[in-house]
Amino acid sequence: MNIEIYAWLKIFHLFSMVAWMVGLFYLPRIFVYHAENRYSTDNNVVFKTMEYKLVHYIIIPAMFSTWVFGISLYFITGFYEVNEVWFLIKILAVVLLSMFTFWCRSITKKFKNDIEIRSSKFFRYVNELPTLIFLVILVLVILRPF
């Protein structure tokens, strides 16, 4: 294994993951404000633009690059952790985050078409989901329980 290639892959994997998570922390918060101001025409346009750009320019590309660099790390290391329980749970958590990402994208489309009917309170609760999943991933990666 080439240590330098591994280090660069890890840097890009972590950078992508941070960008993805920052986007997932912020987007549901925008949904909260959008739901509270859905009848304000000026604000509505601004929120739609913010949501679209955050999803399509940051979150989705960061999610895909996180996956690509993460999979690349396991190709270069020889898949030695694939059968460990902590790793399998981590992959499940990352899949859940990916599903959450696509769900957020669908909410963005609903807001764009003025058909989103959920309350700001709903989005306040939803805002906590990526934080909890991310915490699980961090515990699994750093402590490697099981």
N, C-alpha and C positions, 0 to 999 in steps of 0.2 A: 504494500500500500504506500502510495506517495503521500507523505505527511503534508507537504505544501498544498497539494490539490485538495486533500481532505480539509485542511484549515480554511481554504478559500470557499469550498462548498458550504462548510459550517457557517462562515461569516454571512454568505448570501442567504442561506437558509434562515438564520436568526434575523437578519435584516428584513427579509420578506415576511417572516412571522410577526415581527413587531409592527410593520406597516399594516398587515392584515388585522391584527388585534386592535390597533388604534382606530382603524376604520369601523370595526365592529363595536367598539366602545362608544363611538361618536354617532353612528347612524341611527340607532334607536332613540338617542337623545334628540336628534333632529325630528324623528317621528313624533316625539312627545310635543314639541313646539308646533309642528305642522298640524297635528290633530287639534291643538288648542286654538290655532289661528286659521283653520281651514276655510273660513268664510271671509277672510281678509284677502282680497284679490292681489294686492301688492306683495304681501308676505307669502302667499300661496305660490307665486311665480318664483320667488327667491328660494323657498324650501324645495320646490321641484328641481331647480337647477342644482342646488347643493347636493341633494340626494342622488341625482343622476351622475354627477361628476365624481362623487365619493365612491359610488358603487362601481362605475365603469372605468374610472381612471386610477383608482387606488385599490379598493377591496378585492375585486375579481382578479386583476393581474397579480396582486400580492398573494392571494390564495393559491393560484396556479403555480406561481414561482416557489412558494413554500413547499408545495407537493413535489415539484420537479427537483428542487435542491435536496429535499428530504429523502426522496427515493434514490437520488444520486449518491447520497451519503451511504446508503445501505448497499448499493452496488459496489462501491469502493471498499467497504469494510467486509464484504463477503456474507452479509445477512446473518451474522452470528447471534443477533438478539431477537430474531423473528419469532422464535418459539417461546420467548419469555412472557409470562403473564402480564407484567407491567407494560411491556411493549404493545401487546395486543389490546390492552385497555386504552393505551395512549392512542393507537390508531383508531379505535372506536370513537374516542373523544374528538379526534381531528375530523373524522367523518361527520360527527354531529355538528361541529363548527362549520363544516362545508355545507351541510344541509341548512343550517341557520342562515348562512350567507345567501344561499339561493332563495330562502324564504324572505329575507330582507329585500332582495332584488325584486321579488314579486310584490311586496308591499310598496316599494318605490313605484312600480308600474301602476298599481292601484291608485296611489296618490296622484300620479301623473294624469290619470284618466278621471280623477275626482270621484272614485267609487269606494275609497277606503272608509269604513264605518266604525272602526275601533276607536276607543277613547284614549285620551292621553294617559289615563291611569293604567290601562292595559300596557301601553308602551313603556311606562315607568317600570313595570314588573319585567317585561321582556328585556329591558336594558341590562338586567342583572345576569341573564343567562350566559352570555359569552364570558363574563368575569368568572363565574363559577366553573365553567368548562375549562377555561384557561388555567385556573388554580389547580384543578385536577391534573391537567397535563404537566404543569410545573412540578407538582409533588411526585408524579410518576417518573419524570425524567431525572430529577435531582436525587430523590431518595431511593428509587427503584425498589419499591416494596414487592412482596410476594416472592 
